[in-house]
Amino acid sequence: MTTALLLIAHGSRRAEANADLLRAVEDLRRRGPYAAVEAAFLELASPSVPDGAAACVAGGARRVILIPYFLAAGVHVRRDLSAFREAFARQYPEVEFRLAEPLGPHPLLLDVVAERAREAEHG
Amino acid sequence: MTTALLLIAHGSRRAEANADLLRAVEDLRRRGPYAAVEAAFLELASPSVPDGAAACVAGGARRVILIPYFLAAGVHVRRDLSAFREAFARQYPEVEFRLAEPLGPHPLLLDVVAERAREAEHG
């Protein structure tokens, strides 16, 4: 099964915040083993979620995992992403779309917090 | 130097999202070695950032590290947290307040994304 990842962030007017996601996507592409890793934004930035999904399909994916790049996905984000998933399943019937959990909560986030604390204290 | 951590999230109307931060704080308390680890929210939830700072000081901290619990801290969040830091430094002149970086970007976040992808694909 050829799988692609579509990382979906909220999107910001601040180019730097959007660039964080694009860098994460570049790093994940280098790691492999996915057929494609694409970025998309719910609003305020491009590419849109449908454009990101289209890029995954164009990359040859038969399965696309939608990953909310959020510490926590609220009701609205979950609803929007579920609606996208259903629309994509209709639009691309030969492709399976799955919705992943958001980043948090996860124990590794505590390691990141601890490192940010150390940097601020000693850096 | 007795150091406390104050983790600051945006705050949500959704109790579950706020509970993620409270659980992270509990876990960080168990890890140590900080004099106190407290949670605070910029809006929509309690405790407020001033109440969280007061709790850190009451816990005996001589240094308080404000940690933005955000994947990316935009202009508004950075400005608000810098203003809090300056206000707290005036209010508690015997305590040093430092502002940490937000969680992202960080390589461990890529590990979390990879795990979310694996869970969605195989879980």
gemmi code that builds the backbone of each chain (N, CA, C; Angstrom):
import gemmi

chains = {
    "A": [
        ("MET", (0.861, -1.203, 0.000), (0.000, 0.000, 0.000), (0.892, 1.247, 0.000)),
        ("THR", (0.700, 2.083, -1.003), (1.478, 3.306, -1.104), (0.791, 4.401, -0.299)),
        ("THR", (1.466, 4.841, 0.752), (0.844, 5.757, 1.709), (1.488, 7.134, 1.631)),
        ("ALA", (0.660, 8.163, 1.744), (1.139, 9.548, 1.821), (0.638, 10.180, 3.108)),
        ("LEU", (1.389, 11.153, 3.597), (0.981, 11.925, 4.767), (0.613, 13.339, 4.339)),
        ("LEU", (-0.495, 13.819, 4.876), (-0.873, 15.210, 4.658), (-0.949, 15.884, 6.022)),
        ("LEU", (0.038, 16.721, 6.312), (0.080, 17.441, 7.592), (-0.731, 18.721, 7.455)),
        ("ILE", (-1.670, 18.896, 8.362), (-2.620, 20.004, 8.248), (-2.513, 20.897, 9.474)),
        ("ALA", (-2.111, 22.139, 9.246), (-2.028, 23.132, 10.329), (-3.141, 24.157, 10.145)),
        ("HIS", (-3.305, 24.995, 11.146), (-4.351, 25.997, 11.053), (-4.057, 27.004, 9.960)),
        ("GLY", (-2.788, 27.428, 9.877), (-2.418, 28.507, 8.971), (-2.382, 29.820, 9.711)),
        ("SER", (-1.403, 30.644, 9.344), (-1.173, 31.899, 10.059), (-0.889, 32.997, 9.054)),
        ("ARG", (-1.181, 34.238, 9.452), (-0.756, 35.371, 8.624), (0.754, 35.543, 8.674)),
        ("ARG", (1.384, 34.909, 9.668), (2.815, 35.058, 9.883), (3.540, 33.963, 9.098)),
        ("ALA", (4.308, 34.372, 8.095), (4.962, 33.394, 7.219), (5.841, 32.442, 8.007)),
        ("GLU", (6.445, 32.929, 9.080), (7.370, 32.100, 9.858), (6.657, 30.898, 10.466)),
        ("ALA", (5.421, 31.104, 10.945), (4.675, 29.991, 11.550), (4.343, 28.950, 10.481)),
        ("ASN", (3.950, 29.397, 9.304), (3.665, 28.453, 8.226), (4.936, 27.729, 7.781)),
        ("ALA", (6.052, 28.450, 7.811), (7.323, 27.845, 7.388), (7.722, 26.696, 8.305)),
        ("ASP", (7.332, 26.765, 9.581), (7.610, 25.643, 10.492), (7.020, 24.351, 9.948)),
        ("LEU", (5.793, 24.430, 9.460), (5.148, 23.218, 8.941), (5.855, 22.739, 7.671)),
        ("LEU", (6.217, 23.690, 6.818), (6.881, 23.298, 5.566), (8.222, 22.627, 5.852)),
        ("ARG", (8.937, 23.124, 6.872), (10.202, 22.482, 7.254), (9.954, 21.090, 7.822)),
        ("ALA", (8.900, 20.949, 8.617), (8.581, 19.623, 9.173), (8.296, 18.640, 8.042)),
        ("VAL", (7.584, 19.119, 7.027), (7.270, 18.268, 5.878), (8.547, 17.854, 5.143)),
        ("GLU", (9.452, 18.815, 4.950), (10.736, 18.488, 4.294), (11.483, 17.418, 5.077)),
        ("ASP", (11.526, 17.581, 6.400), (12.256, 16.619, 7.236), (11.611, 15.236, 7.159)),
        ("LEU", (10.285, 15.198, 7.158), (9.593, 13.903, 7.094), (9.789, 13.244, 5.733)),
        ("ARG", (9.871, 14.050, 4.691), (10.166, 13.480, 3.364), (11.524, 12.799, 3.374)),
        ("ARG", (12.504, 13.454, 3.995), (13.852, 12.872, 4.043), (13.859, 11.573, 4.836)),
        ("ARG", (13.053, 11.509, 5.901), (13.015, 10.298, 6.722), (12.432, 9.103, 5.982)),
        ("GLY", (11.470, 9.353, 5.091), (10.772, 8.250, 4.444), (9.858, 7.570, 5.422)),
        ("PRO", (9.195, 6.466, 5.061), (9.203, 5.809, 3.758), (7.979, 6.175, 2.928)),
        ("TYR", (7.395, 7.314, 3.122), (6.093, 7.594, 2.521), (6.241, 8.035, 1.063)),
        ("ALA", (5.220, 7.700, 0.285), (5.229, 8.043, -1.137), (5.244, 9.554, -1.321)),
        ("ALA", (4.579, 10.250, -0.415), (4.543, 11.711, -0.475), (4.268, 12.217, 0.931)),
        ("VAL", (4.821, 13.374, 1.227), (4.470, 14.087, 2.459), (4.165, 15.509, 2.029)),
        ("GLU", (2.939, 15.947, 2.330), (2.503, 17.257, 1.869), (1.982, 18.082, 3.044)),
        ("ALA", (2.033, 19.397, 2.878), (1.517, 20.332, 3.878), (0.227, 20.950, 3.372)),
        ("ALA", (-0.652, 21.313, 4.311), (-1.858, 22.051, 3.943), (-2.298, 22.875, 5.143)),
        ("PHE", (-3.084, 23.907, 4.841), (-3.532, 24.830, 5.877), (-5.045, 24.987, 5.811)),
        ("LEU", (-5.660, 25.026, 6.980), (-7.116, 25.204, 7.035), (-7.526, 26.581, 6.543)),
        ("GLU", (-6.711, 27.593, 6.846), (-7.017, 28.944, 6.366), (-5.757, 29.798, 6.376)),
        ("LEU", (-5.859, 30.949, 5.753), (-4.845, 32.010, 5.812), (-3.538, 31.691, 5.088)),
        ("ALA", (-3.394, 30.492, 4.550), (-2.146, 30.145, 3.868), (-2.430, 29.053, 2.844)),
        ("SER", (-1.515, 28.900, 1.917), (-1.613, 27.877, 0.882), (-0.511, 26.862, 1.073)),
        ("PRO", (-0.688, 25.619, 0.596), (-1.870, 25.095, -0.107), (-3.036, 24.792, 0.836)),
        ("SER", (-4.221, 24.778, 0.232), (-5.431, 24.389, 0.949), (-5.416, 22.880, 1.211)),
        ("VAL", (-6.338, 22.420, 2.025), (-6.421, 20.980, 2.308), (-6.780, 20.193, 1.043)),
        ("PRO", (-7.758, 20.648, 0.240), (-8.012, 19.909, -1.014), (-6.808, 19.885, -1.948)),
        ("ASP", (-6.071, 20.985, -2.026), (-4.881, 20.986, -2.884), (-3.818, 20.027, -2.339)),
        ("GLY", (-3.695, 19.984, -1.019), (-2.739, 19.047, -0.421), (-3.128, 17.608, -0.690)),
        ("ALA", (-4.427, 17.312, -0.571), (-4.893, 15.949, -0.847), (-4.647, 15.590, -2.307)),
        ("ALA", (-4.916, 16.545, -3.202), (-4.688, 16.289, -4.632), (-3.214, 15.998, -4.898)),
        ("ALA", (-2.326, 16.714, -4.206), (-0.892, 16.485, -4.398), (-0.507, 15.083, -3.925)),
        ("CYS", (-1.116, 14.627, -2.829), (-0.828, 13.269, -2.337), (-1.284, 12.227, -3.353)),
        ("VAL", (-2.470, 12.417, -3.907), (-3.002, 11.468, -4.880), (-2.139, 11.495, -6.144)),
        ("ALA", (-1.760, 12.702, -6.563), (-0.902, 12.826, -7.746), (0.451, 12.165, -7.511)),
        ("GLY", (0.877, 12.100, -6.250), (2.140, 11.443, -5.914), (2.044, 9.933, -5.908)),
        ("GLY", (0.868, 9.411, -6.220), (0.718, 7.959, -6.345), (0.169, 7.267, -5.115)),
        ("ALA", (-0.271, 8.029, -4.120), (-0.743, 7.408, -2.884), (-2.061, 6.678, -3.105)),
        ("ARG", (-2.159, 5.484, -2.507), (-3.427, 4.752, -2.457), (-4.042, 4.888, -1.081)),
        ("ARG", (-3.284, 5.427, -0.146), (-3.791, 5.718, 1.194), (-3.201, 7.054, 1.610)),
        ("VAL", (-4.034, 7.936, 2.116), (-3.572, 9.257, 2.576), (-3.978, 9.415, 4.036)),
        ("ILE", (-2.991, 9.722, 4.873), (-3.270, 9.941, 6.292), (-3.265, 11.439, 6.561)),
        ("LEU", (-4.404, 11.937, 6.994), (-4.545, 13.349, 7.341), (-4.114, 13.505, 8.798)),
        ("ILE", (-3.081, 14.302, 9.027), (-2.538, 14.457, 10.379), (-2.738, 15.897, 10.841)),
        ("PRO", (-3.574, 16.082, 11.874), (-3.763, 17.452, 12.389), (-2.500, 17.907, 13.114)),
        ("TYR", (-1.851, 18.916, 12.573), (-0.627, 19.446, 13.201), (-1.039, 20.482, 14.241)),
        ("PHE", (-1.641, 19.945, 15.308), (-2.174, 20.756, 16.412), (-1.782, 20.062, 17.708)),
        ("LEU", (-1.566, 20.842, 18.765), (-1.346, 20.224, 20.075), (-2.630, 19.562, 20.557)),
        ("ALA", (-3.757, 20.168, 20.241), (-5.057, 19.592, 20.575), (-6.010, 19.980, 19.455)),
        ("ALA", (-6.834, 19.038, 19.033), (-7.788, 19.327, 17.961), (-9.166, 19.521, 18.581)),
        ("GLY", (-9.648, 20.725, 18.545), (-10.955, 21.047, 19.104), (-12.073, 20.508, 18.225)),
        ("VAL", (-13.277, 20.755, 18.688), (-14.471, 20.262, 17.995), (-14.487, 20.722, 16.532)),
        ("HIS", (-14.187, 21.998, 16.302), (-14.285, 22.542, 14.943), (-13.257, 21.902, 14.018)),
        ("VAL", (-12.037, 21.753, 14.519), (-10.984, 21.180, 13.680), (-11.315, 19.730, 13.341)),
        ("ARG", (-11.764, 18.968, 14.358), (-12.115, 17.570, 14.096), (-13.267, 17.467, 13.090)),
        ("ARG", (-14.243, 18.341, 13.257), (-15.386, 18.294, 12.349), (-14.960, 18.658, 10.928)),
        ("ASP", (-14.151, 19.708, 10.812), (-13.690, 20.121, 9.482), (-12.871, 19.012, 8.816)),
        ("LEU", (-11.989, 18.394, 9.592), (-11.128, 17.374, 8.986), (-11.920, 16.108, 8.650)),
        ("SER", (-12.900, 15.769, 9.469), (-13.758, 14.620, 9.135), (-14.540, 14.893, 7.857)),
        ("ALA", (-15.019, 16.113, 7.715), (-15.764, 16.473, 6.501), (-14.847, 16.399, 5.276)),
        ("PHE", (-13.615, 16.885, 5.428), (-12.668, 16.776, 4.313), (-12.431, 15.305, 3.956)),
        ("ARG", (-12.250, 14.478, 4.988), (-11.959, 13.066, 4.747), (-13.086, 12.419, 3.932)),
        ("GLU", (-14.324, 12.721, 4.329), (-15.460, 12.128, 3.622), (-15.555, 12.650, 2.188)),
        ("ALA", (-15.299, 13.942, 2.010), (-15.358, 14.510, 0.658), (-14.274, 13.901, -0.234)),
        ("PHE", (-13.072, 13.724, 0.330), (-11.974, 13.157, -0.474), (-12.277, 11.698, -0.836)),
        ("ALA", (-12.887, 10.972, 0.111), (-13.214, 9.564, -0.163), (-14.191, 9.463, -1.337)),
        ("ARG", (-15.103, 10.424, -1.435), (-16.038, 10.431, -2.575), (-15.314, 10.837, -3.851)),
        ("GLN", (-14.423, 11.845, -3.708), (-13.757, 12.397, -4.894), (-12.731, 11.438, -5.482)),
        ("TYR", (-12.072, 10.688, -4.586), (-11.012, 9.762, -5.018), (-11.359, 8.370, -4.502)),
        ("PRO", (-12.335, 7.681, -5.120), (-12.811, 6.414, -4.556), (-11.752, 5.311, -4.542)),
        ("GLU", (-10.695, 5.482, -5.318), (-9.648, 4.454, -5.356), (-8.609, 4.663, -4.238)),
        ("VAL", (-8.772, 5.738, -3.486), (-7.799, 6.075, -2.429), (-8.498, 6.009, -1.072)),
        ("GLU", (-7.775, 5.472, -0.080), (-8.302, 5.414, 1.282), (-7.761, 6.607, 2.077)),
        ("PHE", (-8.651, 7.318, 2.730), (-8.240, 8.467, 3.548), (-8.494, 8.145, 5.013)),
        ("ARG", (-7.475, 8.372, 5.842), (-7.617, 8.155, 7.281), (-7.248, 9.433, 8.025)),
        ("LEU", (-7.903, 9.619, 9.161), (-7.657, 10.814, 9.967), (-6.907, 10.400, 11.227)),
        ("ALA", (-5.708, 10.966, 11.420), (-4.882, 10.643, 12.586), (-5.261, 11.535, 13.763)),
        ("GLU", (-4.728, 11.178, 14.913), (-4.891, 12.014, 16.107), (-3.962, 13.229, 16.029)),
        ("PRO", (-4.309, 14.303, 16.718), (-3.387, 15.448, 16.783), (-2.131, 15.087, 17.578)),
        ("LEU", (-1.156, 15.983, 17.604), (0.134, 15.682, 18.244), (-0.015, 15.425, 19.749)),
        ("GLY", (-0.823, 16.243, 20.418), (-0.945, 16.092, 21.867), (-2.225, 15.362, 22.214)),
        ("PRO", (-2.295, 14.809, 23.431), (-1.171, 14.705, 24.374), (-0.245, 13.556, 23.998)),
        ("HIS", (1.057, 13.741, 24.264), (2.050, 12.713, 23.966), (3.245, 12.919, 24.911)),
        ("PRO", (3.784, 11.807, 25.451), (4.900, 11.964, 26.401), (6.100, 12.710, 25.826)),
        ("LEU", (6.343, 12.593, 24.522), (7.500, 13.305, 23.950), (7.341, 14.820, 24.058)),
        ("LEU", (6.106, 15.291, 24.124), (5.904, 16.738, 24.275), (6.462, 17.219, 25.613)),
        ("LEU", (6.420, 16.348, 26.618), (6.998, 16.718, 27.917), (8.511, 16.866, 27.809)),
        ("ASP", (9.124, 16.022, 26.978), (10.572, 16.156, 26.761), (10.888, 17.486, 26.088)),
        ("VAL", (10.027, 17.896, 25.171), (10.247, 19.179, 24.507), (10.105, 20.321, 25.520)),
        ("VAL", (9.069, 20.251, 26.356), (8.890, 21.290, 27.381), (10.120, 21.345, 28.284)),
        ("ALA", (10.591, 20.175, 28.723), (11.750, 20.142, 29.620), (12.970, 20.768, 28.942)),
        ("GLU", (13.117, 20.523, 27.636), (14.267, 21.114, 26.937), (14.109, 22.627, 26.791)),
        ("ARG", (12.889, 23.085, 26.518), (12.675, 24.539, 26.441), (12.970, 25.191, 27.786)),
        ("ALA", (12.624, 24.495, 28.878), (12.916, 25.039, 30.220), (14.429, 25.125, 30.441)),
        ("ARG", (15.132, 24.056, 30.069), (16.608, 24.062, 30.255), (17.251, 25.157, 29.434)),
        ("GLU", (16.826, 25.308, 28.190), (17.386, 26.365, 27.342), (17.182, 27.740, 27.964)),
        ("ALA", (15.980, 27.973, 28.486), (15.683, 29.292, 29.051), (16.471, 29.513, 30.339)),
        ("GLU", (16.712, 28.413, 31.063), (17.403, 28.570, 32.346), (18.905, 28.702, 32.161)),
        ("HIS", (19.459, 27.955, 31.218), (20.918, 27.877, 31.116), (21.452, 28.403, 29.792)),
        ("GLY", (20.559, 28.606, 28.830), (21.040, 28.877, 27.465), (21.469, 30.316, 27.253)),
    ],
    "B": [
        ("MET", (19.514, 28.007, 43.001), (18.366, 28.797, 42.510), (17.139, 27.892, 42.436)),
        ("THR", (16.079, 28.266, 43.113), (14.843, 27.494, 43.115), (13.991, 27.935, 41.929)),
        ("THR", (13.780, 27.010, 41.004), (13.133, 27.353, 39.735), (11.754, 26.710, 39.629)),
        ("ALA", (10.820, 27.450, 39.084), (9.478, 26.932, 38.800), (9.191, 27.093, 37.317)),
        ("LEU", (8.326, 26.221, 36.815), (7.867, 26.313, 35.426), (6.402, 26.731, 35.408)),
        ("LEU", (6.105, 27.661, 34.531), (4.712, 28.040, 34.311), (4.381, 27.759, 32.843)),
        ("LEU", (3.607, 26.702, 32.612), (3.204, 26.340, 31.249), (1.956, 27.120, 30.879)),
        ("ILE", (2.023, 27.813, 29.755), (0.946, 28.721, 29.381), (0.364, 28.308, 28.038)),
        ("ALA", (-0.915, 27.921, 28.059), (-1.627, 27.569, 26.825), (-2.634, 28.664, 26.498)),
        ("HIS", (-3.209, 28.540, 25.299), (-4.179, 29.551, 24.906), (-5.422, 29.497, 25.778)),
        ("GLY", (-5.878, 28.274, 26.056), (-7.153, 28.123, 26.753), (-8.259, 27.872, 25.758)),
        ("SER", (-9.170, 26.970, 26.134), (-10.227, 26.534, 25.230), (-11.535, 26.461, 25.992)),
        ("ARG", (-12.640, 26.602, 25.265), (-13.949, 26.361, 25.877), (-14.143, 24.873, 26.153)),
        ("ARG", (-13.303, 24.054, 25.490), (-13.440, 22.614, 25.593), (-12.581, 22.128, 26.767)),
        ("ALA", (-13.246, 21.600, 27.803), (-12.523, 21.203, 29.017), (-11.430, 20.190, 28.712)),
        ("GLU", (-11.667, 19.332, 27.700), (-10.706, 18.284, 27.386), (-9.360, 18.867, 26.924)),
        ("ALA", (-9.425, 19.934, 26.140), (-8.184, 20.549, 25.656), (-7.413, 21.159, 26.828)),
        ("ASN", (-8.111, 21.808, 27.749), (-7.442, 22.371, 28.913), (-6.875, 21.262, 29.803)),
        ("ALA", (-7.606, 20.149, 29.870), (-7.153, 19.041, 30.711), (-5.830, 18.472, 30.214)),
        ("ASP", (-5.579, 18.535, 28.894), (-4.281, 18.084, 28.366), (-3.139, 18.834, 29.057)),
        ("LEU", (-3.291, 20.142, 29.197), (-2.223, 20.932, 29.824), (-2.082, 20.557, 31.294)),
        ("LEU", (-3.207, 20.377, 31.976), (-3.146, 20.039, 33.403), (-2.462, 18.690, 33.603)),
        ("ARG", (-2.726, 17.741, 32.683), (-2.050, 16.445, 32.787), (-0.555, 16.583, 32.519)),
        ("ALA", (-0.195, 17.418, 31.545), (1.232, 17.639, 31.262), (1.924, 18.222, 32.496)),
        ("VAL", (1.230, 19.135, 33.167), (1.799, 19.745, 34.375), (1.993, 18.692, 35.466)),
        ("GLU", (0.999, 17.839, 35.648), (1.126, 16.759, 36.650), (2.330, 15.875, 36.341)),
        ("ASP", (2.476, 15.516, 35.068), (3.586, 14.641, 34.680), (4.930, 15.331, 34.929)),
        ("LEU", (5.002, 16.617, 34.617), (6.263, 17.341, 34.810), (6.573, 17.500, 36.301)),
        ("ARG", (5.556, 17.636, 37.114), (5.793, 17.682, 38.571), (6.430, 16.396, 39.044)),
        ("ARG", (5.921, 15.269, 38.531), (6.455, 13.985, 38.950), (7.910, 13.819, 38.499)),
        ("ARG", (8.225, 14.370, 37.323), (9.597, 14.241, 36.831), (10.589, 15.014, 37.671)),
        ("GLY", (10.163, 16.157, 38.238), (11.088, 17.039, 38.917), (12.021, 17.685, 37.936)),
        ("PRO", (13.036, 18.450, 38.413), (13.364, 18.772, 39.794), (12.850, 20.152, 40.198)),
        ("TYR", (11.784, 20.616, 39.593), (11.418, 22.017, 39.791), (10.634, 22.217, 41.086)),
        ("ALA", (10.803, 23.397, 41.665), (10.122, 23.736, 42.922), (8.610, 23.709, 42.732)),
        ("ALA", (8.180, 24.096, 41.555), (6.755, 24.102, 41.249), (6.597, 24.015, 39.745)),
        ("VAL", (5.524, 23.386, 39.318), (5.130, 23.407, 37.905), (3.656, 23.766, 37.905)),
        ("GLU", (3.325, 24.848, 37.234), (1.957, 25.342, 37.250), (1.453, 25.547, 35.829)),
        ("ALA", (0.129, 25.505, 35.691), (-0.525, 25.748, 34.402), (-1.198, 27.114, 34.427)),
        ("ALA", (-1.303, 27.720, 33.256), (-2.071, 28.964, 33.135), (-2.588, 29.074, 31.703)),
        ("PHE", (-3.638, 29.858, 31.555), (-4.285, 30.026, 30.264), (-4.399, 31.515, 29.919)),
        ("LEU", (-4.157, 31.822, 28.666), (-4.275, 33.219, 28.230), (-5.724, 33.692, 28.282)),
        ("GLU", (-6.650, 32.797, 27.951), (-8.057, 33.175, 28.003), (-8.925, 31.923, 28.076)),
        ("LEU", (-10.201, 32.117, 28.375), (-11.248, 31.090, 28.314), (-11.128, 30.000, 29.371)),
        ("ALA", (-10.093, 30.032, 30.210), (-9.949, 29.008, 31.235), (-9.128, 29.565, 32.388)),
        ("SER", (-9.216, 28.904, 33.515), (-8.470, 29.279, 34.709), (-7.465, 28.186, 35.021)),
        ("PRO", (-6.347, 28.520, 35.723), (-5.982, 29.839, 36.242), (-5.453, 30.775, 35.156)),
        ("SER", (-5.541, 32.053, 35.429), (-4.963, 33.063, 34.549), (-3.440, 33.027, 34.667)),
        ("VAL", (-2.773, 33.734, 33.789), (-1.306, 33.796, 33.835), (-0.833, 34.476, 35.133)),
        ("PRO", (-1.436, 35.602, 35.561), (-1.005, 36.185, 36.848), (-1.227, 35.232, 38.025)),
        ("ASP", (-2.345, 34.494, 38.010), (-2.579, 33.543, 39.102), (-1.546, 32.414, 39.064)),
        ("GLY", (-1.199, 31.969, 37.871), (-0.174, 30.935, 37.756), (1.182, 31.422, 38.243)),
        ("ALA", (1.526, 32.657, 37.901), (2.799, 33.228, 38.362), (2.797, 33.350, 39.881)),
        ("ALA", (1.666, 33.789, 40.450), (1.568, 33.920, 41.905), (1.750, 32.561, 42.579)),
        ("ALA", (1.189, 31.507, 41.962), (1.332, 30.162, 42.533), (2.794, 29.719, 42.514)),
        ("CYS", (3.512, 30.059, 41.435), (4.938, 29.706, 41.362), (5.723, 30.427, 42.459)),
        ("VAL", (5.441, 31.706, 42.640), (6.150, 32.482, 43.668), (5.797, 31.946, 45.057)),
        ("ALA", (4.526, 31.639, 45.269), (4.100, 31.087, 46.562), (4.759, 29.737, 46.823)),
        ("GLY", (5.110, 29.022, 45.744), (5.787, 27.742, 45.882), (7.267, 27.878, 46.207)),
        ("GLY", (7.737, 29.111, 46.357), (9.119, 29.334, 46.767), (10.089, 29.583, 45.638)),
        ("ALA", (9.591, 29.761, 44.418), (10.499, 29.937, 43.277), (11.208, 31.287, 43.345)),
        ("ARG", (12.501, 31.266, 43.019), (13.268, 32.510, 42.857), (13.479, 32.788, 41.369)),
        ("ARG", (13.126, 31.802, 40.574), (13.178, 31.974, 39.108), (11.963, 31.256, 38.547)),
        ("VAL", (11.253, 31.928, 37.663), (10.066, 31.334, 37.039), (10.268, 31.370, 35.524)),
        ("ILE", (10.124, 30.214, 34.894), (10.262, 30.136, 33.434), (8.876, 30.023, 32.825)),
        ("LEU", (8.526, 31.015, 32.045), (7.243, 31.027, 31.345), (7.425, 30.246, 30.046)),
        ("ILE", (6.666, 29.166, 29.887), (6.819, 28.316, 28.698), (5.546, 28.354, 27.868)),
        ("PRO", (5.629, 28.913, 26.672), (4.434, 28.938, 25.804), (4.123, 27.523, 25.313)),
        ("TYR", (2.978, 26.988, 25.745), (2.589, 25.632, 25.320), (1.841, 25.762, 23.994)),
        ("PHE", (2.635, 26.101, 22.972), (2.132, 26.335, 21.619), (3.101, 25.666, 20.646)),
        ("LEU", (2.589, 25.186, 19.517), (3.497, 24.685, 18.483), (4.290, 25.827, 17.874)),
        ("ALA", (3.666, 26.996, 17.766), (4.338, 28.195, 17.278), (3.727, 29.374, 18.023)),
        ("ALA", (4.562, 30.296, 18.437), (4.052, 31.469, 19.158), (4.040, 32.646, 18.201)),
        ("GLY", (2.859, 33.085, 17.846), (2.711, 34.210, 16.934), (3.048, 35.523, 17.614)),
        ("VAL", (2.951, 36.582, 16.825), (3.299, 37.922, 17.309), (2.502, 38.268, 18.563)),
        ("HIS", (1.197, 37.987, 18.555), (0.358, 38.383, 19.692), (0.739, 37.624, 20.955)),
        ("VAL", (0.962, 36.339, 20.819), (1.304, 35.530, 21.989), (2.640, 35.982, 22.568)),
        ("ARG", (3.627, 36.187, 21.685), (4.938, 36.646, 22.176), (4.825, 38.000, 22.873)),
        ("ARG", (4.033, 38.897, 22.292), (3.905, 40.227, 22.889), (3.208, 40.129, 24.235)),
        ("ASP", (2.128, 39.330, 24.302), (1.407, 39.188, 25.566), (2.307, 38.591, 26.645)),
        ("LEU", (3.061, 37.563, 26.275), (3.891, 36.894, 27.281), (5.061, 37.784, 27.707)),
        ("SER", (5.609, 38.555, 26.771), (6.666, 39.502, 27.152), (6.123, 40.563, 28.108)),
        ("ALA", (4.905, 41.024, 27.852), (4.300, 42.023, 28.743), (4.050, 41.430, 30.125)),
        ("PHE", (3.599, 40.185, 30.165), (3.424, 39.523, 31.466), (4.765, 39.433, 32.195)),
        ("ARG", (5.790, 39.021, 31.461), (7.102, 38.850, 32.097), (7.571, 40.153, 32.731)),
        ("GLU", (7.397, 41.247, 32.009), (7.841, 42.544, 32.547), (6.998, 42.961, 33.750)),
        ("ALA", (5.699, 42.718, 33.671), (4.835, 43.072, 34.798), (5.185, 42.253, 36.038)),
        ("PHE", (5.453, 40.969, 35.845), (5.784, 40.108, 36.989), (7.125, 40.527, 37.597)),
        ("ALA", (8.088, 40.916, 36.738), (9.394, 41.342, 37.252), (9.244, 42.573, 38.151)),
        ("ARG", (8.306, 43.448, 37.798), (8.062, 44.617, 38.654), (7.335, 44.217, 39.928)),
        ("GLN", (6.378, 43.285, 39.787), (5.545, 42.923, 40.935), (6.309, 42.077, 41.951)),
        ("TYR", (7.238, 41.256, 41.431), (8.008, 40.347, 42.304), (9.493, 40.606, 42.058)),
        ("PRO", (10.026, 41.710, 42.580), (11.407, 42.085, 42.226), (12.453, 41.093, 42.726)),
        ("GLU", (12.091, 40.239, 43.673), (13.057, 39.252, 44.194), (13.076, 37.985, 43.337)),
        ("VAL", (12.202, 37.929, 42.335), (12.086, 36.725, 41.495), (12.495, 37.078, 40.063)),
        ("GLU", (13.223, 36.155, 39.431), (13.621, 36.343, 38.034), (12.643, 35.597, 37.131)),
        ("PHE", (12.127, 36.278, 36.128), (11.194, 35.654, 35.182), (11.862, 35.567, 33.819)),
        ("ARG", (11.801, 34.371, 33.243), (12.361, 34.170, 31.902), (11.289, 33.593, 30.994)),
        ("LEU", (11.383, 33.957, 29.719), (10.406, 33.494, 28.731), (11.082, 32.480, 27.811)),
        ("ALA", (10.546, 31.260, 27.798), (11.117, 30.189, 26.968), (10.542, 30.251, 25.552)),
        ("GLU", (11.142, 29.472, 24.684), (10.615, 29.321, 23.328), (9.388, 28.410, 23.337)),
        ("PRO", (8.522, 28.527, 22.346), (7.399, 27.585, 22.226), (7.904, 26.188, 21.859)),
        ("LEU", (7.016, 25.213, 21.857), (7.427, 23.818, 21.640), (8.030, 23.608, 20.243)),
        ("GLY", (7.423, 24.229, 19.239), (7.920, 24.013, 17.888), (8.759, 25.175, 17.405)),
        ("PRO", (9.590, 24.969, 16.393), (9.876, 23.660, 15.796), (10.881, 22.878, 16.634)),
        ("HIS", (10.731, 21.555, 16.639), (11.631, 20.695, 17.406), (11.624, 19.301, 16.758)),
        ("PRO", (12.810, 18.670, 16.640), (12.858, 17.367, 15.969), (11.950, 16.315, 16.609)),
        ("LEU", (11.751, 16.379, 17.936), (10.894, 15.375, 18.579), (9.458, 15.451, 18.081)),
        ("LEU", (9.049, 16.638, 17.618), (7.683, 16.745, 17.091), (7.521, 15.874, 15.849)),
        ("LEU", (8.611, 15.708, 15.093), (8.542, 14.831, 13.920), (8.331, 13.384, 14.348)),
        ("ASP", (8.940, 13.017, 15.477), (8.720, 11.659, 15.988), (7.260, 11.470, 16.375)),
        ("VAL", (6.662, 12.513, 16.940), (5.247, 12.414, 17.322), (4.384, 12.277, 16.062)),
        ("VAL", (4.679, 13.078, 15.045), (3.926, 12.976, 13.783), (4.057, 11.569, 13.205)),
        ("ALA", (5.276, 11.049, 13.200), (5.500, 9.708, 12.637), (4.692, 8.668, 13.415)),
        ("GLU", (4.615, 8.845, 14.728), (3.852, 7.875, 15.520), (2.349, 8.013, 15.258)),
        ("ARG", (1.880, 9.250, 15.124), (0.457, 9.431, 14.795), (0.128, 8.794, 13.448)),
        ("ALA", (1.059, 8.899, 12.503), (0.845, 8.285, 11.190), (0.781, 6.765, 11.309)),
        ("ARG", (1.713, 6.201, 12.077), (1.723, 4.736, 12.252), (0.438, 4.255, 12.922)),
        ("GLU", (-0.004, 4.978, 13.950), (-1.235, 4.585, 14.636), (-2.421, 4.589, 13.668)),
        ("ALA", (-2.503, 5.633, 12.845), (-3.640, 5.746, 11.934), (-3.565, 4.667, 10.855)),
        ("GLU", (-2.342, 4.302, 10.475), (-2.192, 3.323, 9.405), (-2.405, 1.896, 9.913)),
        ("HIS", (-1.903, 1.610, 11.098), (-1.890, 0.218, 11.571), (-2.734, 0.002, 12.815)),
        ("GLY", (-3.145, 1.065, 13.476), (-3.747, 0.927, 14.813), (-5.214, 0.530, 14.751)),
    ],
}
model = gemmi.Model(1)
for chain_id, residues in chains.items():
    chain = gemmi.Chain(chain_id)
    for i, (resn, *xyz) in enumerate(residues, 1):
        res = gemmi.Residue()
        res.name, res.seqid = resn, gemmi.SeqId(i, " ")
        for name, pos in zip(("N", "CA", "C"), xyz):
            atom = gemmi.Atom()
            atom.name, atom.element = name, gemmi.Element(name[0])
            atom.pos, atom.b_iso = gemmi.Position(*pos), 0.0
            res.add_atom(atom)
        chain.add_residue(res)
    model.add_chain(chain)
structure = gemmi.Structure()
structure.add_model(model)
structure.setup_entities()
